Structures are given as structure tokens and as C-alpha cells.
Amino acid sequence: MKTYCFALDLHDDPGLIEEYKRYHKPENVWPEVLQCIRAKGVVSQEIYLAGNRMVMILEATDDFDFDAKAAADSASPEMRKWEELMWKFQKPLPHARPGEKWVRMQKISEVR
């Protein structure tokens, strides 16, 4: 099992942030989106929020492939609609590459 961590900002608007949180309640996430998330080796995904900064923890199988996941997401009309809708709320981090949403974070410490 591999663990990845990503960061992304939301627009700093309390109303938009609350709407984004509603979309991400388990009963509100589109079933097709959940299927896409799980389809290519994602075991679990958690999103945390502090102010307007989000952190996503992704646990995936050892053979997880980011390119295969991205291709599957791009091939899904529902996933493309979901991602387009989420851009209403999200904004890239200042150091994100053009078109990059979630920026993969570097692990700098681990205590066990």
C-alpha cells in the first residue's frame, strides 16, 4: 500500500466553501465519481480542510499508476463534469503548473 498527499486551495468565500463541503458529503458525491476514484487502485481517499486550504490523503495499491488513473478519469464523461463543476470552488496553489489542480506534496518527516 502506498500513501500520497496532495494540496489545493478553495476560493476564500465562506458560501462557496460550504457548498463544496456539501458536495463532498458521502451521500452527495456522484456514484460515477466514486466508481472512478476506486477503479484504478485507489483504496481510500480523505480530504481535510483548514481555512481554504485542502489536503487530500490517498491510499492506493502498490501498482497504482497516476497516468492510468488520469486516463480513466479523462475517459469518463461524469468525472469530467464533476471536475469542471469543482473548478467553481477550487483554485490552484500559487506554485502549481498550468492546469494542475491537486499538487502532490513531498513527505519530509515520519514518526512511527
N, CA, C and O atoms as CSV, one atom per row, in Angstrom:
chain,resi,resn,atom,element,x,y,z
A,1,MET,N,N,0.848,-1.178,0.000
A,1,MET,CA,C,0.000,0.000,0.000
A,1,MET,C,C,0.894,1.243,0.000
A,1,MET,O,O,1.888,1.316,0.723
A,2,LYS,N,N,0.512,2.214,-0.831
A,2,LYS,CA,C,1.231,3.486,-0.904
A,2,LYS,C,C,0.306,4.604,-0.455
A,2,LYS,O,O,-0.907,4.541,-0.658
A,3,THR,N,N,0.890,5.631,0.160
A,3,THR,CA,C,0.137,6.790,0.612
A,3,THR,C,C,0.691,8.031,-0.066
A,3,THR,O,O,1.902,8.244,-0.117
A,4,TYR,N,N,-0.225,8.850,-0.587
A,4,TYR,CA,C,0.142,10.095,-1.246
A,4,TYR,C,C,-0.625,11.228,-0.577
A,4,TYR,O,O,-1.714,11.027,-0.041
A,5,CYS,N,N,-0.044,12.408,-0.618
A,5,CYS,CA,C,-0.682,13.587,-0.029
A,5,CYS,C,C,-0.648,14.710,-1.065
A,5,CYS,O,O,0.366,14.935,-1.725
A,6,PHE,N,N,-1.774,15.405,-1.193
A,6,PHE,CA,C,-1.918,16.485,-2.168
A,6,PHE,C,C,-2.522,17.707,-1.488
A,6,PHE,O,O,-3.189,17.587,-0.461
A,7,ALA,N,N,-2.285,18.888,-2.068
A,7,ALA,CA,C,-2.866,20.127,-1.546
A,7,ALA,C,C,-3.515,20.907,-2.683
A,7,ALA,O,O,-3.102,20.826,-3.839
A,8,LEU,N,N,-4.542,21.662,-2.314
A,8,LEU,CA,C,-5.274,22.514,-3.252
A,8,LEU,C,C,-6.006,23.563,-2.431
A,8,LEU,O,O,-6.377,23.307,-1.285
A,9,ASP,N,N,-6.213,24.721,-2.996
A,9,ASP,CA,C,-6.965,25.770,-2.313
A,9,ASP,C,C,-8.377,25.867,-2.867
A,9,ASP,O,O,-8.641,25.516,-4.016
A,10,LEU,N,N,-9.274,26.352,-2.022
A,10,LEU,CA,C,-10.601,26.760,-2.440
A,10,LEU,C,C,-10.616,28.281,-2.514
A,10,LEU,O,O,-9.802,28.941,-1.867
A,11,HIS,N,N,-11.523,28.836,-3.286
A,11,HIS,CA,C,-11.692,30.290,-3.258
A,11,HIS,C,C,-12.087,30.665,-1.841
A,11,HIS,O,O,-12.889,29.977,-1.209
A,12,ASP,N,N,-11.531,31.738,-1.351
A,12,ASP,CA,C,-11.744,32.139,0.044
A,12,ASP,C,C,-13.094,32.841,0.187
A,12,ASP,O,O,-13.162,34.047,0.425
A,13,ASP,N,N,-14.154,32.068,0.039
A,13,ASP,CA,C,-15.524,32.556,0.113
A,13,ASP,C,C,-16.311,31.564,0.966
A,13,ASP,O,O,-16.513,30.423,0.549
A,14,PRO,N,N,-16.757,31.978,2.151
A,14,PRO,CA,C,-17.428,31.036,3.063
A,14,PRO,C,C,-18.618,30.314,2.436
A,14,PRO,O,O,-18.826,29.131,2.708
A,15,GLY,N,N,-19.394,30.992,1.613
A,15,GLY,CA,C,-20.537,30.344,0.971
A,15,GLY,C,C,-20.106,29.253,0.002
A,15,GLY,O,O,-20.680,28.164,-0.012
A,16,LEU,N,N,-19.095,29.549,-0.809
A,16,LEU,CA,C,-18.584,28.543,-1.742
A,16,LEU,C,C,-17.964,27.359,-1.006
A,16,LEU,O,O,-18.127,26.212,-1.421
A,17,ILE,N,N,-17.257,27.636,0.079
A,17,ILE,CA,C,-16.634,26.560,0.851
A,17,ILE,C,C,-17.701,25.643,1.428
A,17,ILE,O,O,-17.544,24.422,1.402
A,18,GLU,N,N,-18.779,26.209,1.947
A,18,GLU,CA,C,-19.859,25.372,2.492
A,18,GLU,C,C,-20.519,24.541,1.401
A,18,GLU,O,O,-20.864,23.380,1.621
A,19,GLU,N,N,-20.697,25.142,0.213
A,19,GLU,CA,C,-21.284,24.401,-0.897
A,19,GLU,C,C,-20.361,23.250,-1.322
A,19,GLU,O,O,-20.829,22.146,-1.603
A,20,TYR,N,N,-19.067,23.511,-1.366
A,20,TYR,CA,C,-18.089,22.474,-1.709
A,20,TYR,C,C,-18.160,21.331,-0.697
A,20,TYR,O,O,-18.136,20.160,-1.075
A,21,LYS,N,N,-18.246,21.669,0.570
A,21,LYS,CA,C,-18.343,20.639,1.618
A,21,LYS,C,C,-19.611,19.809,1.449
A,21,LYS,O,O,-19.587,18.597,1.659
A,22,ARG,N,N,-20.717,20.446,1.071
A,22,ARG,CA,C,-21.964,19.698,0.843
A,22,ARG,C,C,-21.802,18.700,-0.299
A,22,ARG,O,O,-22.252,17.558,-0.203
A,23,TYR,N,N,-21.157,19.135,-1.377
A,23,TYR,CA,C,-20.934,18.222,-2.500
A,23,TYR,C,C,-20.129,16.995,-2.078
A,23,TYR,O,O,-20.295,15.922,-2.657
A,24,HIS,N,N,-19.270,17.138,-1.088
A,24,HIS,CA,C,-18.368,16.061,-0.695
A,24,HIS,C,C,-18.875,15.213,0.469
A,24,HIS,O,O,-18.161,14.331,0.945
A,25,LYS,N,N,-20.088,15.470,0.927
A,25,LYS,CA,C,-20.679,14.545,1.889
A,25,LYS,C,C,-20.880,13.217,1.181
A,25,LYS,O,O,-21.228,13.195,0.000
A,26,PRO,N,N,-20.667,12.100,1.886
A,26,PRO,CA,C,-20.755,10.792,1.220
A,26,PRO,C,C,-22.037,10.575,0.413
A,26,PRO,O,O,-22.001,9.951,-0.647
A,27,GLU,N,N,-23.144,11.073,0.895
A,27,GLU,CA,C,-24.408,10.853,0.182
A,27,GLU,C,C,-24.569,11.764,-1.039
A,27,GLU,O,O,-25.477,11.554,-1.844
A,28,ASN,N,N,-23.706,12.768,-1.189
A,28,ASN,CA,C,-23.829,13.713,-2.293
A,28,ASN,C,C,-22.819,13.517,-3.419
A,28,ASN,O,O,-22.998,14.061,-4.509
A,29,VAL,N,N,-21.772,12.754,-3.172
A,29,VAL,CA,C,-20.790,12.510,-4.237
A,29,VAL,C,C,-21.440,11.599,-5.260
A,29,VAL,O,O,-22.023,10.575,-4.903
A,30,TRP,N,N,-21.344,11.958,-6.514
A,30,TRP,CA,C,-21.974,11.185,-7.573
A,30,TRP,C,C,-21.427,9.756,-7.576
A,30,TRP,O,O,-20.219,9.561,-7.443
A,31,PRO,N,N,-22.287,8.770,-7.723
A,31,PRO,CA,C,-21.828,7.364,-7.731
A,31,PRO,C,C,-20.774,7.090,-8.809
A,31,PRO,O,O,-19.853,6.304,-8.585
A,32,GLU,N,N,-20.900,7.727,-9.968
A,32,GLU,CA,C,-19.932,7.535,-11.044
A,32,GLU,C,C,-18.552,8.062,-10.649
A,32,GLU,O,O,-17.529,7.508,-11.052
A,33,VAL,N,N,-18.534,9.132,-9.861
A,33,VAL,CA,C,-17.271,9.693,-9.384
A,33,VAL,C,C,-16.626,8.724,-8.396
A,33,VAL,O,O,-15.421,8.478,-8.461
A,34,LEU,N,N,-17.419,8.180,-7.491
A,34,LEU,CA,C,-16.888,7.192,-6.552
A,34,LEU,C,C,-16.332,5.983,-7.293
A,34,LEU,O,O,-15.283,5.453,-6.928
A,35,GLN,N,N,-17.032,5.552,-8.326
A,35,GLN,CA,C,-16.574,4.416,-9.116
A,35,GLN,C,C,-15.238,4.734,-9.786
A,35,GLN,O,O,-14.337,3.896,-9.793
A,36,CYS,N,N,-15.101,5.932,-10.345
A,36,CYS,CA,C,-13.836,6.326,-10.978
A,36,CYS,C,C,-12.702,6.402,-9.965
A,36,CYS,O,O,-11.577,5.996,-10.256
A,37,ILE,N,N,-12.992,6.913,-8.797
A,37,ILE,CA,C,-11.956,7.021,-7.768
A,37,ILE,C,C,-11.414,5.643,-7.424
A,37,ILE,O,O,-10.205,5.465,-7.278
A,38,ARG,N,N,-12.301,4.673,-7.293
A,38,ARG,CA,C,-11.902,3.329,-6.852
A,38,ARG,C,C,-11.401,2.433,-7.977
A,38,ARG,O,O,-10.791,1.398,-7.708
A,39,ALA,N,N,-11.643,2.804,-9.226
A,39,ALA,CA,C,-11.434,1.897,-10.354
A,39,ALA,C,C,-9.975,1.558,-10.646
A,39,ALA,O,O,-9.708,0.471,-11.159
A,40,LYS,N,N,-9.058,2.402,-10.355
A,40,LYS,CA,C,-7.666,2.195,-10.788
A,40,LYS,C,C,-6.687,2.085,-9.623
A,40,LYS,O,O,-5.552,2.551,-9.718
A,41,GLY,N,N,-7.123,1.475,-8.529
A,41,GLY,CA,C,-6.185,1.182,-7.451
A,41,GLY,C,C,-6.264,2.075,-6.233
A,41,GLY,O,O,-5.483,1.902,-5.298
A,42,VAL,N,N,-7.186,3.026,-6.213
A,42,VAL,CA,C,-7.354,3.853,-5.020
A,42,VAL,C,C,-8.128,3.040,-3.989
A,42,VAL,O,O,-9.225,2.554,-4.262
A,43,VAL,N,N,-7.552,2.901,-2.817
A,43,VAL,CA,C,-8.174,2.146,-1.732
A,43,VAL,C,C,-8.989,3.076,-0.844
A,43,VAL,O,O,-10.098,2.734,-0.432
A,44,SER,N,N,-8.442,4.251,-0.549
A,44,SER,CA,C,-9.189,5.245,0.223
A,44,SER,C,C,-8.694,6.643,-0.132
A,44,SER,O,O,-7.557,6.846,-0.557
A,45,GLN,N,N,-9.599,7.591,0.064
A,45,GLN,CA,C,-9.288,8.992,-0.202
A,45,GLN,C,C,-9.967,9.821,0.873
A,45,GLN,O,O,-11.165,9.678,1.120
A,46,GLU,N,N,-9.193,10.685,1.508
A,46,GLU,CA,C,-9.737,11.589,2.525
A,46,GLU,C,C,-9.324,13.005,2.163
A,46,GLU,O,O,-8.211,13.238,1.691
A,47,ILE,N,N,-10.242,13.960,2.391
A,47,ILE,CA,C,-9.936,15.370,2.162
A,47,ILE,C,C,-10.146,16.116,3.474
A,47,ILE,O,O,-11.173,15.963,4.135
A,48,TYR,N,N,-9.155,16.924,3.838
A,48,TYR,CA,C,-9.209,17.742,5.045
A,48,TYR,C,C,-9.166,19.206,4.633
A,48,TYR,O,O,-8.613,19.553,3.590
A,49,LEU,N,N,-9.756,20.061,5.464
A,49,LEU,CA,C,-9.852,21.480,5.154
A,49,LEU,C,C,-9.409,22.310,6.353
A,49,LEU,O,O,-9.822,22.054,7.484
A,50,ALA,N,N,-8.560,23.314,6.092
A,50,ALA,CA,C,-8.158,24.308,7.099
A,50,ALA,C,C,-8.255,25.663,6.409
A,50,ALA,O,O,-7.469,25.969,5.513
A,51,GLY,N,N,-9.230,26.477,6.833
A,51,GLY,CA,C,-9.459,27.739,6.137
A,51,GLY,C,C,-9.924,27.424,4.731
A,51,GLY,O,O,-10.983,26.828,4.540
A,52,ASN,N,N,-9.128,27.825,3.741
A,52,ASN,CA,C,-9.469,27.478,2.362
A,52,ASN,C,C,-8.432,26.526,1.739
A,52,ASN,O,O,-8.464,26.275,0.534
A,53,ARG,N,N,-7.524,26.004,2.558
A,53,ARG,CA,C,-6.519,25.043,2.081
A,53,ARG,C,C,-7.005,23.630,2.338
A,53,ARG,O,O,-7.425,23.294,3.445
A,54,MET,N,N,-6.942,22.798,1.292
A,54,MET,CA,C,-7.343,21.402,1.425
A,54,MET,C,C,-6.125,20.506,1.294
A,54,MET,O,O,-5.170,20.812,0.579
A,55,VAL,N,N,-6.191,19.389,2.008
A,55,VAL,CA,C,-5.187,18.346,1.908
A,55,VAL,C,C,-5.931,17.046,1.629
A,55,VAL,O,O,-6.912,16.726,2.299
A,56,MET,N,N,-5.459,16.307,0.641
A,56,MET,CA,C,-6.062,15.014,0.318
A,56,MET,C,C,-5.037,13.918,0.607
A,56,MET,O,O,-3.891,13.985,0.164
A,57,ILE,N,N,-5.476,12.913,1.358
A,57,ILE,CA,C,-4.667,11.727,1.627
A,57,ILE,C,C,-5.229,10.609,0.757
A,57,ILE,O,O,-6.414,10.282,0.832
A,58,LEU,N,N,-4.376,10.037,-0.056
A,58,LEU,CA,C,-4.780,8.989,-0.975
A,58,LEU,C,C,-3.980,7.732,-0.651
A,58,LEU,O,O,-2.749,7.741,-0.658
A,59,GLU,N,N,-4.698,6.663,-0.370
A,59,GLU,CA,C,-4.050,5.369,-0.189
A,59,GLU,C,C,-4.372,4.528,-1.408
A,59,GLU,O,O,-5.524,4.439,-1.832
A,60,ALA,N,N,-3.334,3.910,-1.968
A,60,ALA,CA,C,-3.501,3.163,-3.206
A,60,ALA,C,C,-2.692,1.870,-3.162
A,60,ALA,O,O,-1.776,1.710,-2.355
A,61,THR,N,N,-3.056,0.971,-4.042
A,61,THR,CA,C,-2.342,-0.293,-4.149
A,61,THR,C,C,-0.900,-0.027,-4.608
A,61,THR,O,O,-0.595,1.032,-5.156
A,62,ASP,N,N,-0.039,-0.992,-4.377
A,62,ASP,CA,C,1.369,-0.834,-4.753
A,62,ASP,C,C,1.563,-0.622,-6.246
A,62,ASP,O,O,2.540,0.005,-6.655
A,63,ASP,N,N,0.653,-1.134,-7.067
A,63,ASP,CA,C,0.788,-0.980,-8.510
A,63,ASP,C,C,0.026,0.230,-9.059
A,63,ASP,O,O,-0.170,0.342,-10.269
A,64,PHE,N,N,-0.403,1.130,-8.179
A,64,PHE,CA,C,-1.138,2.326,-8.599
A,64,PHE,C,C,-0.313,3.130,-9.594
A,64,PHE,O,O,0.894,3.301,-9.426
A,65,ASP,N,N,-0.982,3.620,-10.633
A,65,ASP,CA,C,-0.325,4.372,-11.697
A,65,ASP,C,C,-1.099,5.671,-11.931
A,65,ASP,O,O,-2.260,5.639,-12.337
A,66,PHE,N,N,-0.458,6.807,-11.675
A,66,PHE,CA,C,-1.118,8.105,-11.833
A,66,PHE,C,C,-1.579,8.333,-13.271
A,66,PHE,O,O,-2.659,8.880,-13.494
A,67,ASP,N,N,-0.776,7.921,-14.241
A,67,ASP,CA,C,-1.147,8.134,-15.645
A,67,ASP,C,C,-2.386,7.319,-16.017
A,67,ASP,O,O,-3.265,7.815,-16.722
A,68,ALA,N,N,-2.460,6.072,-15.548
A,68,ALA,CA,C,-3.637,5.237,-15.827
A,68,ALA,C,C,-4.874,5.825,-15.166
A,68,ALA,O,O,-5.959,5.805,-15.747
A,69,LYS,N,N,-4.719,6.343,-13.965
A,69,LYS,CA,C,-5.837,6.975,-13.249
A,69,LYS,C,C,-6.308,8.214,-14.014
A,69,LYS,O,O,-7.508,8.406,-14.208
A,70,ALA,N,N,-5.367,9.050,-14.446
A,70,ALA,CA,C,-5.719,10.264,-15.188
A,70,ALA,C,C,-6.419,9.922,-16.499
A,70,ALA,O,O,-7.373,10.597,-16.887
A,71,ALA,N,N,-5.954,8.882,-17.181
A,71,ALA,CA,C,-6.580,8.472,-18.442
A,71,ALA,C,C,-7.999,7.977,-18.208
A,71,ALA,O,O,-8.906,8.295,-18.978
A,72,ALA,N,N,-8.196,7.196,-17.145
A,72,ALA,CA,C,-9.540,6.697,-16.829
A,72,ALA,C,C,-10.471,7.851,-16.473
A,72,ALA,O,O,-11.629,7.863,-16.890
A,73,ASP,N,N,-9.978,8.817,-15.709
A,73,ASP,CA,C,-10.790,9.981,-15.347
A,73,ASP,C,C,-11.177,10.778,-16.592
A,73,ASP,O,O,-12.321,11.213,-16.727
A,74,SER,N,N,-10.219,10.965,-17.496
A,74,SER,CA,C,-10.479,11.721,-18.727
A,74,SER,C,C,-11.485,11.013,-19.629
A,74,SER,O,O,-12.228,11.658,-20.368
A,75,ALA,N,N,-11.503,9.691,-19.565
A,75,ALA,CA,C,-12.413,8.913,-20.407
A,75,ALA,C,C,-13.842,8.884,-19.872
A,75,ALA,O,O,-14.760,8.465,-20.576
A,76,SER,N,N,-14.031,9.324,-18.641
A,76,SER,CA,C,-15.351,9.289,-18.012
A,76,SER,C,C,-16.059,10.640,-18.158
A,76,SER,O,O,-15.593,11.638,-17.607
A,77,PRO,N,N,-17.185,10.688,-18.895
A,77,PRO,CA,C,-17.921,11.955,-19.019
A,77,PRO,C,C,-18.376,12.496,-17.668
A,77,PRO,O,O,-18.358,13.708,-17.451
A,78,GLU,N,N,-18.786,11.608,-16.751
A,78,GLU,CA,C,-19.249,12.062,-15.430
A,78,GLU,C,C,-18.104,12.656,-14.623
A,78,GLU,O,O,-18.278,13.666,-13.941
A,79,MET,N,N,-16.932,12.027,-14.701
A,79,MET,CA,C,-15.785,12.553,-13.960
A,79,MET,C,C,-15.365,13.911,-14.525
A,79,MET,O,O,-15.003,14.814,-13.770
A,80,ARG,N,N,-15.412,14.055,-15.845
A,80,ARG,CA,C,-15.077,15.350,-16.449
A,80,ARG,C,C,-16.067,16.420,-16.002
A,80,ARG,O,O,-15.664,17.544,-15.703
A,81,LYS,N,N,-17.373,16.084,-15.951
A,81,LYS,CA,C,-18.383,17.042,-15.477
A,81,LYS,C,C,-18.140,17.419,-14.027
A,81,LYS,O,O,-18.229,18.590,-13.660
A,82,TRP,N,N,-17.830,16.414,-13.193
A,82,TRP,CA,C,-17.563,16.664,-11.773
A,82,TRP,C,C,-16.374,17.602,-11.619
A,82,TRP,O,O,-16.441,18.579,-10.873
A,83,GLU,N,N,-15.298,17.308,-12.317
A,83,GLU,CA,C,-14.090,18.139,-12.200
A,83,GLU,C,C,-14.349,19.561,-12.692
A,83,GLU,O,O,-13.844,20.519,-12.107
A,84,GLU,N,N,-15.120,19.704,-13.750
A,84,GLU,CA,C,-15.476,21.031,-14.247
A,84,GLU,C,C,-16.294,21.786,-13.202
A,84,GLU,O,O,-16.061,22.971,-12.961
A,85,LEU,N,N,-17.245,21.099,-12.586
A,85,LEU,CA,C,-18.053,21.713,-11.533
A,85,LEU,C,C,-17.184,22.123,-10.343
A,85,LEU,O,O,-17.377,23.201,-9.781
A,86,MET,N,N,-16.237,21.278,-9.957
A,86,MET,CA,C,-15.399,21.568,-8.795
A,86,MET,C,C,-14.500,22.779,-9.010
A,86,MET,O,O,-14.111,23.435,-8.044
A,87,TRP,N,N,-14.158,23.090,-10.278
A,87,TRP,CA,C,-13.339,24.282,-10.545
A,87,TRP,C,C,-14.053,25.561,-10.127
A,87,TRP,O,O,-13.409,26.595,-9.947
A,88,LYS,N,N,-15.354,25.507,-9.972
A,88,LYS,CA,C,-16.093,26.672,-9.468
A,88,LYS,C,C,-15.602,27.041,-8.068
A,88,LYS,O,O,-15.613,28.211,-7.685
A,89,PHE,N,N,-15.176,26.043,-7.319
A,89,PHE,CA,C,-14.791,26.224,-5.924
A,89,PHE,C,C,-13.277,26.264,-5.728
A,89,PHE,O,O,-12.778,26.917,-4.812
A,90,GLN,N,N,-12.560,25.567,-6.590
A,90,GLN,CA,C,-11.127,25.354,-6.400
A,90,GLN,C,C,-10.301,26.402,-7.121
A,90,GLN,O,O,-10.727,26.995,-8.112
A,91,LYS,N,N,-9.105,26.609,-6.591
A,91,LYS,CA,C,-8.129,27.435,-7.303
A,91,LYS,C,C,-6.762,26.803,-7.080
A,91,LYS,O,O,-6.489,26.261,-6.009
A,92,PRO,N,N,-5.912,26.872,-8.084
A,92,PRO,CA,C,-4.613,26.217,-7.956
A,92,PRO,C,C,-3.726,26.915,-6.928
A,92,PRO,O,O,-3.866,28.109,-6.663
A,93,LEU,N,N,-2.829,26.149,-6.370
A,93,LEU,CA,C,-1.821,26.730,-5.492
A,93,LEU,C,C,-0.942,27.669,-6.317
A,93,LEU,O,O,-0.803,27.478,-7.525
A,94,PRO,N,N,-0.348,28.682,-5.679
A,94,PRO,CA,C,0.464,29.642,-6.433
A,94,PRO,C,C,1.596,29.005,-7.242
A,94,PRO,O,O,1.969,29.526,-8.293
A,95,HIS,N,N,2.140,27.896,-6.770
A,95,HIS,CA,C,3.267,27.266,-7.460
A,95,HIS,C,C,2.846,26.066,-8.326
A,95,HIS,O,O,3.699,25.310,-8.791
A,96,ALA,N,N,1.539,25.895,-8.541
A,96,ALA,CA,C,1.052,24.795,-9.390
A,96,ALA,C,C,1.426,25.046,-10.844
A,96,ALA,O,O,1.511,26.189,-11.294
A,97,ARG,N,N,1.645,23.957,-11.566
A,97,ARG,CA,C,1.889,24.067,-13.004
A,97,ARG,C,C,0.574,24.431,-13.696
A,97,ARG,O,O,-0.495,24.169,-13.146
A,98,PRO,N,N,0.627,25.021,-14.873
A,98,PRO,CA,C,-0.608,25.369,-15.593
A,98,PRO,C,C,-1.511,24.138,-15.747
A,98,PRO,O,O,-1.061,23.078,-16.182
A,99,GLY,N,N,-2.784,24.296,-15.386
A,99,GLY,CA,C,-3.755,23.222,-15.481
A,99,GLY,C,C,-3.714,22.224,-14.341
A,99,GLY,O,O,-4.571,21.343,-14.268
A,100,GLU,N,N,-2.739,22.337,-13.448
A,100,GLU,CA,C,-2.615,21.398,-12.328
A,100,GLU,C,C,-3.561,21.795,-11.211
A,100,GLU,O,O,-3.599,22.951,-10.789
A,101,LYS,N,N,-4.325,20.817,-10.737
A,101,LYS,CA,C,-5.216,21.047,-9.608
A,101,LYS,C,C,-4.497,20.647,-8.329
A,101,LYS,O,O,-3.785,21.443,-7.717
A,102,TRP,N,N,-4.700,19.415,-7.949
A,102,TRP,CA,C,-4.091,18.905,-6.719
A,102,TRP,C,C,-2.586,18.766,-6.916
A,102,TRP,O,O,-2.130,18.076,-7.827
A,103,VAL,N,N,-1.820,19.431,-6.051
A,103,VAL,CA,C,-0.363,19.385,-6.126
A,103,VAL,C,C,0.131,18.320,-5.141
A,103,VAL,O,O,-0.196,18.350,-3.955
A,104,ARG,N,N,0.917,17.390,-5.658
A,104,ARG,CA,C,1.460,16.339,-4.807
A,104,ARG,C,C,2.465,16.937,-3.834
A,104,ARG,O,O,3.364,17.685,-4.218
A,105,MET,N,N,2.286,16.588,-2.564
A,105,MET,CA,C,3.148,17.110,-1.516
A,105,MET,C,C,4.324,16.153,-1.277
A,105,MET,O,O,4.231,14.948,-1.513
A,106,GLN,N,N,5.406,16.720,-0.812
A,106,GLN,CA,C,6.614,15.947,-0.515
A,106,GLN,C,C,6.603,15.571,0.964
A,106,GLN,O,O,6.425,16.430,1.827
A,107,LYS,N,N,6.792,14.297,1.248
A,107,LYS,CA,C,6.890,13.860,2.650
A,107,LYS,C,C,8.256,14.283,3.177
A,107,LYS,O,O,9.283,13.972,2.576
A,108,ILE,N,N,8.262,14.986,4.290
A,108,ILE,CA,C,9.527,15.438,4.865
A,108,ILE,C,C,9.799,14.834,6.234
A,108,ILE,O,O,10.893,14.985,6.778
A,109,SER,N,N,8.799,14.148,6.793
A,109,SER,CA,C,9.005,13.577,8.116
A,109,SER,C,C,8.032,12.429,8.333
A,109,SER,O,O,6.932,12.412,7.781
A,110,GLU,N,N,8.455,11.481,9.140
A,110,GLU,CA,C,7.580,10.378,9.519
A,110,GLU,C,C,8.018,9.890,10.892
A,110,GLU,O,O,9.199,9.639,11.132
A,111,VAL,N,N,7.054,9.761,11.783
A,111,VAL,CA,C,7.308,9.246,13.128
A,111,VAL,C,C,6.448,8.021,13.304
A,111,VAL,O,O,5.246,8.058,13.044
A,112,ARG,N,N,7.054,6.934,13.745
A,112,ARG,CA,C,6.305,5.687,13.973
A,112,ARG,C,C,6.585,5.188,15.369
A,112,ARG,O,O,6.057,4.151,15.772
